[in-house]
Amino acid sequence: MQTTIQEKWLKRPLIISGPCSAETPGQVMETATRLAKTGKVDILRAGIWKPRTKPGLFEGIGAAGLDWILDAKKETGLPVTVEVATAKHVQDALDHEVDMLWIGARTTVNPFSVQEVADALRGVDIPVLIKNPINPDLELWSGGIERFQKAGLRQLGMIHRGFSSYGNTDYRNAPMWHLPIEMKRRFPELLLICDPSHICGNRTGLQAIAQKSIDLDFGGLMIESHIDPDHAWSDAKQQITPETLAELLGGLVWRNERTDEQAFISALTTLREQINQMDDELLTLLGQRMKIADKIGSYKKTNNITILQTNRWNEILDRAFQKGELLGLSREFIIKYFDAVHLESINHQNKVMNDPS
């Protein structure tokens, strides 16, 4: 019995899985059958058109693969979704009764392409998920969502698949969790799901990333699965079998955003009030710190001294690292925090030193 996409769209968590690329009719059908057998997957995904970084790599089977996923849909009852990047992709997908579409990272980065797809979907009532752009640019991600909203699409969601970062070695695409959190703040009504496959680029980190997204109140997961991952035609290292996917999902702890338990609510309210008070105190101290920075700027101006004092900055960081370690603060946090404080201090001193009065 087939389940309508409207029923699935409202389900939380929403689990999407399937091969990175549709390769053969048998591969698509077997993957879909084994995924359906787990009872844990809501929507079947398969890459039909695959934009690749370099020419010569497998770029997808093309529109012929749409017949394969339609057959899999009829056989298993699973709704299906594919990535689209052009108006022609949209029309082909709709002609083959694809239930949901997603916009890939390489498309989101190009407003012309996003607008073309949005225009092609004008007047069509179909769910659309928008992946974050490759680079960490929230305005591009927000702009893509707004283009679909203006085209009249009502069932919209976001996919966090990580961001490209120079020199990154821990992930294929760095999660940069603060960015999807900000998008959730901007668009609280939209579904936000995580794509651990593209964040990790390998199988070993999938569960940890999936759990982290759940703990941050994401509404679902998109994880790539394949009947023979080691021999997949694309992204072999990050795909897992349907059975391994079922084990992964079974090991996750799904949490609620809210509870009616009064003891919990009372305790949390007390702790949050303490945090509010501490935040007020921190802001007051930072304001006082900047007033001292203004005075330092005046002395530097009088004595014709540069704003940036590298030795002093290194001294501040070294002291902060030592103190932060004793307080249980990570080195990464210390760097980000003091970089922000230092930049604000520089801005204050620059304003003082270049004041013509």
C-alpha positions as a LaTeX table, in Angstrom:
\begin{tabular}{lrrr}
\hline
Residue & $x$ (\AA) & $y$ (\AA) & $z$ (\AA) \\
\hline
Met1 & 0.00 & 0.00 & 0.00 \\
Gln2 & 1.44 & 3.34 & $-1.04$ \\
Thr3 & 1.71 & 6.19 & 1.46 \\
Thr4 & 1.04 & 9.69 & 0.20 \\
Ile5 & 3.77 & 12.29 & 0.36 \\
Gln6 & 1.47 & 14.52 & 2.41 \\
Glu7 & 1.40 & 11.92 & 5.18 \\
Lys8 & 5.18 & 11.53 & 5.11 \\
Trp9 & 5.85 & 15.26 & 4.90 \\
Leu10 & 4.32 & 15.80 & 8.33 \\
Lys11 & 6.12 & 12.86 & 9.96 \\
Arg12 & 8.93 & 13.53 & 12.46 \\
Pro13 & 11.54 & 12.32 & 12.21 \\
Leu14 & 11.47 & 12.14 & 8.42 \\
Ile15 & 13.97 & 9.55 & 7.13 \\
Ile16 & 15.14 & 9.69 & 3.51 \\
Ser17 & 17.54 & 7.12 & 2.09 \\
Gly18 & 18.71 & 5.51 & $-1.11$ \\
Pro19 & 21.73 & 5.42 & $-3.40$ \\
Cys20 & 23.85 & 8.43 & $-4.22$ \\
Ser21 & 23.26 & 7.51 & $-7.87$ \\
Ala22 & 20.78 & 5.36 & $-9.68$ \\
Glu23 & 23.05 & 2.96 & $-11.59$ \\
Thr24 & 20.93 & 0.12 & $-12.95$ \\
Pro25 & 17.27 & $-0.91$ & $-12.72$ \\
Gly26 & 18.19 & $-3.87$ & $-10.52$ \\
Gln27 & 20.33 & $-1.79$ & $-8.16$ \\
Val28 & 17.52 & 0.75 & $-7.63$ \\
Met29 & 14.85 & $-1.92$ & $-7.14$ \\
Glu30 & 16.90 & $-4.02$ & $-4.71$ \\
Thr31 & 17.93 & $-0.98$ & $-2.69$ \\
Ala32 & 14.31 & 0.17 & $-2.45$ \\
Thr33 & 13.08 & $-3.32$ & $-1.51$ \\
Arg34 & 15.65 & $-3.74$ & 1.24 \\
Leu35 & 15.00 & $-0.24$ & 2.57 \\
Ala36 & 11.26 & $-0.85$ & 2.66 \\
Lys37 & 11.86 & $-4.12$ & 4.50 \\
Thr38 & 13.59 & $-2.27$ & 7.37 \\
Gly39 & 10.38 & $-0.35$ & 8.07 \\
Lys40 & 12.45 & 2.69 & 9.04 \\
Val41 & 12.62 & 4.68 & 5.81 \\
Asp42 & 9.92 & 7.12 & 4.72 \\
Ile43 & 11.14 & 8.31 & 1.32 \\
Leu44 & 13.43 & 6.74 & $-1.31$ \\
Arg45 & 16.08 & 9.00 & $-2.81$ \\
Ala46 & 18.27 & 8.40 & $-5.86$ \\
Gly47 & 20.56 & 10.71 & $-7.80$ \\
Ile48 & 19.52 & 10.88 & $-11.46$ \\
Trp49 & 21.48 & 13.93 & $-12.56$ \\
Lys50 & 24.80 & 14.27 & $-10.73$ \\
Pro51 & 26.67 & 17.56 & $-11.03$ \\
Arg52 & 30.33 & 16.69 & $-10.44$ \\
Thr53 & 33.31 & 18.82 & $-9.51$ \\
Lys54 & 35.41 & 17.61 & $-12.45$ \\
Pro55 & 34.49 & 16.35 & $-15.94$ \\
Gly56 & 34.90 & 12.65 & $-16.60$ \\
Leu57 & 33.29 & 11.52 & $-13.35$ \\
Phe58 & 29.96 & 9.68 & $-13.39$ \\
Glu59 & 27.34 & 12.39 & $-13.85$ \\
Gly60 & 24.22 & 10.29 & $-13.43$ \\
Ile61 & 22.22 & 8.02 & $-15.69$ \\
Gly62 & 19.87 & 10.84 & $-16.65$ \\
Ala63 & 16.12 & 10.82 & $-17.23$ \\
Ala64 & 16.14 & 7.08 & $-18.01$ \\
Gly65 & 16.64 & 6.46 & $-14.28$ \\
Leu66 & 13.29 & 8.06 & $-13.52$ \\
Asp67 & 11.52 & 4.99 & $-14.89$ \\
Trp68 & 13.56 & 2.84 & $-12.49$ \\
Ile69 & 12.61 & 4.81 & $-9.38$ \\
Leu70 & 8.97 & 4.93 & $-10.53$ \\
Asp71 & 9.02 & 1.13 & $-10.75$ \\
Ala72 & 10.57 & 0.97 & $-7.26$ \\
Lys73 & 7.87 & 3.30 & $-5.95$ \\
Lys74 & 5.13 & 1.07 & $-7.37$ \\
Glu75 & 6.77 & $-2.06$ & $-5.97$ \\
Thr76 & 7.48 & $-0.81$ & $-2.43$ \\
Gly77 & 4.96 & 1.99 & $-1.88$ \\
Leu78 & 7.76 & 4.36 & $-0.87$ \\
Pro79 & 7.41 & 7.95 & $-2.09$ \\
Val80 & 10.46 & 9.04 & $-4.11$ \\
Thr81 & 12.62 & 12.14 & $-4.36$ \\
Val82 & 15.34 & 13.32 & $-6.74$ \\
Glu83 & 17.64 & 16.31 & $-7.08$ \\
Val84 & 16.80 & 18.84 & $-9.80$ \\
Ala85 & 18.89 & 21.70 & $-11.15$ \\
Thr86 & 17.08 & 22.90 & $-14.29$ \\
Ala87 & 13.55 & 23.47 & $-15.55$ \\
Lys88 & 13.94 & 20.39 & $-17.78$ \\
His89 & 14.83 & 18.26 & $-14.74$ \\
Val90 & 11.69 & 19.53 & $-13.00$ \\
Gln91 & 9.43 & 18.69 & $-15.93$ \\
Asp92 & 10.93 & 15.22 & $-16.36$ \\
Ala93 & 10.54 & 14.50 & $-12.63$ \\
Leu94 & 6.93 & 15.68 & $-12.55$ \\
Asp95 & 6.12 & 13.64 & $-15.66$ \\
His96 & 7.39 & 10.55 & $-13.79$ \\
Glu97 & 5.29 & 11.22 & $-10.67$ \\
Val98 & 8.25 & 12.03 & $-8.43$ \\
Asp99 & 6.79 & 12.97 & $-5.04$ \\
Met100 & 9.39 & 15.39 & $-3.70$ \\
Leu101 & 12.34 & 17.35 & $-5.07$ \\
Trp102 & 15.52 & 18.67 & $-3.57$ \\
Ile103 & 17.88 & 21.42 & $-4.67$ \\
Gly104 & 21.56 & 20.51 & $-4.45$ \\
Ala105 & 24.37 & 22.56 & $-2.93$ \\
Arg106 & 25.88 & 23.39 & $-6.32$ \\
Thr107 & 22.52 & 24.78 & $-7.46$ \\
Thr108 & 21.74 & 26.75 & $-4.30$ \\
Val109 & 24.96 & 28.68 & $-4.80$ \\
Asn110 & 23.64 & 30.05 & $-8.13$ \\
Pro111 & 20.60 & 32.37 & $-7.84$ \\
Phe112 & 19.95 & 32.12 & $-11.60$ \\
Ser113 & 19.57 & 28.33 & $-11.36$ \\
Val114 & 17.44 & 28.55 & $-8.22$ \\
Gln115 & 15.12 & 31.04 & $-9.91$ \\
Glu116 & 14.81 & 28.84 & $-12.99$ \\
Val117 & 13.73 & 25.87 & $-10.88$ \\
Ala118 & 11.40 & 28.01 & $-8.76$ \\
Asp119 & 9.74 & 29.40 & $-11.89$ \\
Ala120 & 9.33 & 25.88 & $-13.29$ \\
Leu121 & 7.51 & 24.88 & $-10.09$ \\
Arg122 & 5.23 & 27.90 & $-9.93$ \\
Gly123 & 1.69 & 26.64 & $-9.29$ \\
Val124 & 2.86 & 23.10 & $-8.44$ \\
Asp125 & 2.04 & 21.79 & $-4.97$ \\
Ile126 & 5.04 & 19.58 & $-4.22$ \\
Pro127 & 7.47 & 19.45 & $-1.28$ \\
Val128 & 10.91 & 20.92 & $-2.00$ \\
Leu129 & 14.02 & 20.69 & 0.17 \\
Ile130 & 16.85 & 23.19 & $-0.33$ \\
Lys131 & 20.38 & 22.14 & 0.56 \\
Asn132 & 22.80 & 24.69 & 1.94 \\
Pro133 & 25.21 & 26.16 & $-0.63$ \\
Ile134 & 28.70 & 24.66 & $-0.81$ \\
Asn135 & 30.24 & 27.76 & 0.76 \\
Pro136 & 29.12 & 29.05 & 4.19 \\
Asp137 & 26.85 & 31.83 & 2.93 \\
Leu138 & 23.54 & 32.09 & 4.78 \\
Glu139 & 22.24 & 34.81 & 2.49 \\
Leu140 & 22.45 & 32.46 & $-0.50$ \\
Trp141 & 20.64 & 29.75 & 1.47 \\
Ser142 & 17.99 & 32.19 & 2.71 \\
Gly143 & 17.67 & 33.71 & $-0.75$ \\
Gly144 & 17.03 & 30.31 & $-2.28$ \\
Ile145 & 14.23 & 29.62 & 0.19 \\
Glu146 & 12.69 & 33.04 & $-0.42$ \\
Arg147 & 12.69 & 32.50 & $-4.20$ \\
Phe148 & 10.60 & 29.35 & $-3.77$ \\
Gln149 & 8.32 & 31.08 & $-1.28$ \\
Lys150 & 7.69 & 33.90 & $-3.77$ \\
Ala151 & 6.92 & 31.29 & $-6.43$ \\
Gly152 & 4.10 & 30.05 & $-4.19$ \\
Leu153 & 5.69 & 26.83 & $-2.91$ \\
Arg154 & 4.26 & 26.08 & 0.54 \\
Gln155 & 5.91 & 22.78 & 1.48 \\
Leu156 & 9.53 & 23.83 & 1.88 \\
Gly157 & 12.35 & 22.49 & 3.96 \\
Met158 & 16.12 & 22.70 & 4.40 \\
Ile159 & 18.91 & 20.14 & 4.20 \\
His160 & 22.12 & 20.73 & 6.13 \\
Arg161 & 24.94 & 18.92 & 4.27 \\
Gly162 & 27.92 & 20.82 & 5.63 \\
Phe163 & 30.14 & 23.48 & 4.08 \\
Ser164 & 33.36 & 23.40 & 2.12 \\
Ser165 & 36.27 & 24.84 & 4.12 \\
Tyr166 & 39.88 & 25.19 & 3.06 \\
Gly167 & 42.27 & 22.92 & 4.93 \\
Asn168 & 39.49 & 20.94 & 6.62 \\
Thr169 & 40.51 & 17.34 & 7.32 \\
Asp170 & 37.97 & 16.06 & 9.86 \\
Tyr171 & 34.98 & 16.16 & 7.51 \\
Arg172 & 34.26 & 16.11 & 3.82 \\
Asn173 & 32.15 & 19.20 & 4.51 \\
Ala174 & 32.49 & 20.93 & 7.87 \\
Pro175 & 29.15 & 20.92 & 9.77 \\
Met176 & 29.49 & 24.48 & 11.12 \\
Trp177 & 26.47 & 23.82 & 13.32 \\
His178 & 25.94 & 27.49 & 14.16 \\
Leu179 & 24.85 & 28.12 & 10.55 \\
Pro180 & 21.90 & 25.68 & 10.36 \\
Ile181 & 20.96 & 26.79 & 13.87 \\
Glu182 & 20.75 & 30.36 & 12.57 \\
Met183 & 18.65 & 29.17 & 9.61 \\
Lys184 & 16.32 & 27.41 & 12.03 \\
Arg185 & 15.98 & 30.71 & 13.88 \\
Arg186 & 15.22 & 32.57 & 10.65 \\
Phe187 & 12.76 & 29.97 & 9.34 \\
Pro188 & 11.31 & 28.23 & 12.41 \\
Glu189 & 8.30 & 26.97 & 10.46 \\
Leu190 & 10.41 & 25.02 & 7.94 \\
Leu191 & 11.52 & 21.40 & 8.25 \\
Leu192 & 15.29 & 21.10 & 8.77 \\
Ile193 & 16.96 & 17.75 & 8.16 \\
Cys194 & 20.61 & 16.67 & 8.26 \\
Asp195 & 22.65 & 14.90 & 5.57 \\
Pro196 & 25.40 & 13.12 & 7.55 \\
Ser197 & 26.65 & 11.35 & 4.41 \\
His198 & 27.94 & 14.53 & 2.79 \\
Ile199 & 29.18 & 16.02 & 6.05 \\
Cys200 & 31.28 & 12.94 & 6.89 \\
Gly201 & 32.34 & 11.68 & 3.49 \\
Asn202 & 32.81 & 8.31 & 5.18 \\
Arg203 & 30.77 & 5.67 & 7.00 \\
Thr204 & 32.45 & 5.83 & 10.39 \\
Gly205 & 31.16 & 9.24 & 11.46 \\
Leu206 & 27.55 & 8.93 & 10.32 \\
Gln207 & 26.01 & 7.94 & 13.65 \\
Ala208 & 27.76 & 10.68 & 15.64 \\
Ile209 & 26.72 & 13.40 & 13.18 \\
Ala210 & 23.17 & 12.05 & 13.00 \\
Gln211 & 22.90 & 12.05 & 16.81 \\
Lys212 & 24.31 & 15.58 & 17.03 \\
Ser213 & 21.67 & 16.84 & 14.60 \\
Ile214 & 18.92 & 15.11 & 16.59 \\
Asp215 & 20.19 & 16.71 & 19.79 \\
Leu216 & 19.93 & 20.07 & 18.01 \\
Asp217 & 16.24 & 19.38 & 17.19 \\
Phe218 & 16.61 & 18.61 & 13.47 \\
Gly219 & 13.47 & 17.07 & 12.01 \\
Gly220 & 14.98 & 14.18 & 10.09 \\
Leu221 & 17.88 & 12.63 & 8.22 \\
Met222 & 18.96 & 11.99 & 4.63 \\
Ile223 & 21.51 & 9.14 & 4.54 \\
Glu224 & 22.82 & 7.45 & 1.41 \\
Ser225 & 22.46 & 3.66 & 1.16 \\
His226 & 23.53 & 1.15 & $-1.47$ \\
Ile227 & 23.29 & $-2.62$ & $-1.90$ \\
Asp228 & 27.07 & $-2.83$ & $-2.48$ \\
Pro229 & 28.59 & 0.41 & $-1.14$ \\
Asp230 & 32.24 & $-0.42$ & $-1.91$ \\
His231 & 31.42 & $-0.69$ & $-5.60$ \\
Ala232 & 29.08 & 2.30 & $-5.90$ \\
Trp233 & 29.65 & 4.44 & $-8.98$ \\
Ser234 & 29.77 & 7.63 & $-6.88$ \\
Asp235 & 30.53 & 8.48 & $-3.24$ \\
Ala236 & 31.32 & 4.88 & $-2.35$ \\
Lys237 & 33.06 & 5.71 & 0.94 \\
Gln238 & 30.03 & 7.36 & 2.54 \\
Gln239 & 27.27 & 4.90 & 1.61 \\
Ile240 & 26.01 & 2.04 & 3.77 \\
Thr241 & 23.77 & $-0.96$ & 3.19 \\
Pro242 & 20.05 & $-0.72$ & 4.03 \\
Glu243 & 20.60 & $-3.16$ & 6.89 \\
Thr244 & 23.44 & $-1.07$ & 8.34 \\
Leu245 & 21.20 & 1.97 & 8.04 \\
Ala246 & 18.53 & 0.20 & 10.10 \\
Glu247 & 21.12 & $-0.55$ & 12.80 \\
Leu248 & 22.30 & 3.06 & 12.77 \\
Leu249 & 18.78 & 4.43 & 13.11 \\
Gly250 & 18.00 & 1.94 & 15.85 \\
Gly251 & 20.97 & 3.19 & 17.86 \\
Leu252 & 19.93 & 6.84 & 17.82 \\
Val253 & 18.28 & 8.56 & 20.78 \\
Trp254 & 15.41 & 10.70 & 19.58 \\
Arg255 & 14.66 & 13.64 & 21.85 \\
Asn256 & 11.74 & 16.04 & 22.28 \\
Glu257 & 11.97 & 19.81 & 22.14 \\
Arg258 & 9.38 & 20.25 & 24.89 \\
Thr259 & 7.83 & 18.43 & 27.82 \\
Asp260 & 4.92 & 19.00 & 30.19 \\
Glu261 & 6.87 & 17.64 & 33.18 \\
Gln262 & 6.57 & 20.43 & 35.74 \\
Ala263 & 9.68 & 19.54 & 37.75 \\
Phe264 & 11.79 & 19.75 & 34.60 \\
Ile265 & 10.19 & 23.01 & 33.49 \\
Ser266 & 10.74 & 24.58 & 36.92 \\
Ala267 & 14.39 & 23.50 & 37.10 \\
Leu268 & 15.08 & 24.65 & 33.55 \\
Thr269 & 13.45 & 28.03 & 34.18 \\
Thr270 & 15.68 & 28.59 & 37.22 \\
Leu271 & 18.83 & 27.67 & 35.31 \\
Arg272 & 17.88 & 29.86 & 32.35 \\
Glu273 & 17.34 & 32.80 & 34.67 \\
Gln274 & 20.85 & 32.26 & 35.99 \\
Ile275 & 22.19 & 32.27 & 32.43 \\
Asn276 & 20.25 & 35.47 & 31.65 \\
Gln277 & 21.82 & 37.14 & 34.69 \\
Met278 & 25.30 & 35.99 & 33.72 \\
Asp279 & 24.79 & 37.17 & 30.14 \\
Asp280 & 23.81 & 40.61 & 31.43 \\
Glu281 & 26.95 & 40.70 & 33.58 \\
Leu282 & 29.15 & 39.59 & 30.67 \\
Leu283 & 27.72 & 42.29 & 28.41 \\
Thr284 & 28.28 & 44.91 & 31.11 \\
Leu285 & 31.90 & 43.78 & 31.50 \\
Leu286 & 32.43 & 43.81 & 27.74 \\
Gly287 & 31.06 & 47.35 & 27.58 \\
Gln288 & 33.50 & 48.39 & 30.30 \\
Arg289 & 36.33 & 46.65 & 28.45 \\
Met290 & 35.58 & 48.65 & 25.30 \\
Lys291 & 35.64 & 51.91 & 27.24 \\
Ile292 & 39.18 & 51.02 & 28.30 \\
Ala293 & 39.97 & 50.22 & 24.65 \\
Asp294 & 38.75 & 53.73 & 23.78 \\
Lys295 & 41.21 & 55.21 & 26.31 \\
Ile296 & 44.03 & 53.08 & 24.88 \\
Gly297 & 43.10 & 54.36 & 21.42 \\
Ser298 & 43.42 & 57.94 & 22.65 \\
Tyr299 & 46.91 & 57.29 & 24.06 \\
Lys300 & 47.99 & 55.58 & 20.84 \\
Lys301 & 46.69 & 58.49 & 18.80 \\
Thr302 & 48.55 & 61.01 & 20.94 \\
Asn303 & 51.80 & 59.04 & 20.65 \\
Asn304 & 51.31 & 58.00 & 16.99 \\
Ile305 & 51.33 & 54.26 & 17.76 \\
Thr306 & 49.69 & 51.55 & 15.62 \\
Ile307 & 46.46 & 49.94 & 16.78 \\
Leu308 & 47.64 & 46.35 & 16.29 \\
Gln309 & 50.25 & 45.24 & 18.83 \\
Thr310 & 51.06 & 41.64 & 17.87 \\
Asn311 & 53.09 & 40.79 & 20.97 \\
Arg312 & 50.31 & 42.05 & 23.24 \\
Trp313 & 47.70 & 40.05 & 21.29 \\
Asn314 & 49.77 & 36.85 & 21.61 \\
Glu315 & 50.13 & 37.53 & 25.34 \\
Ile316 & 46.34 & 37.85 & 25.73 \\
Leu317 & 45.72 & 34.59 & 23.86 \\
Asp318 & 48.33 & 32.66 & 25.84 \\
Arg319 & 46.80 & 33.82 & 29.12 \\
Ala320 & 43.33 & 32.95 & 27.86 \\
Phe321 & 44.39 & 29.46 & 26.78 \\
Gln322 & 45.85 & 28.70 & 30.20 \\
Lys323 & 42.88 & 30.12 & 32.09 \\
Gly324 & 40.34 & 28.56 & 29.73 \\
Glu325 & 41.84 & 25.10 & 30.13 \\
Leu326 & 41.42 & 25.32 & 33.90 \\
Leu327 & 37.80 & 26.37 & 33.42 \\
Gly328 & 36.95 & 23.59 & 30.97 \\
Leu329 & 36.73 & 25.88 & 27.93 \\
Ser330 & 37.93 & 24.53 & 24.60 \\
Arg331 & 40.81 & 26.15 & 22.75 \\
Glu332 & 38.54 & 26.53 & 19.71 \\
Phe333 & 36.02 & 28.54 & 21.74 \\
Ile334 & 38.75 & 30.74 & 23.26 \\
Ile335 & 40.06 & 31.60 & 19.79 \\
Lys336 & 36.60 & 32.45 & 18.40 \\
Tyr337 & 35.60 & 34.46 & 21.46 \\
Phe338 & 38.79 & 36.48 & 21.76 \\
Asp339 & 38.97 & 37.04 & 18.01 \\
Ala340 & 35.54 & 38.67 & 18.22 \\
Val341 & 36.49 & 40.73 & 21.28 \\
His342 & 39.78 & 41.77 & 19.68 \\
Leu343 & 38.06 & 42.87 & 16.45 \\
Glu344 & 35.54 & 44.95 & 18.41 \\
Ser345 & 38.40 & 46.51 & 20.38 \\
Ile346 & 40.21 & 47.36 & 17.13 \\
Asn347 & 37.04 & 48.95 & 15.74 \\
His348 & 36.69 & 51.10 & 18.88 \\
Gln349 & 40.33 & 52.22 & 18.75 \\
Asn350 & 40.11 & 52.90 & 15.02 \\
Lys351 & 37.09 & 55.14 & 15.54 \\
Val352 & 38.95 & 57.07 & 18.25 \\
Met353 & 42.18 & 57.41 & 16.28 \\
Asn354 & 40.43 & 58.63 & 13.13 \\
Asp355 & 38.04 & 61.01 & 14.83 \\
Pro356 & 38.82 & 64.43 & 13.30 \\
Ser357 & 37.61 & 66.33 & 16.35 \\
\hline
\end{tabular}
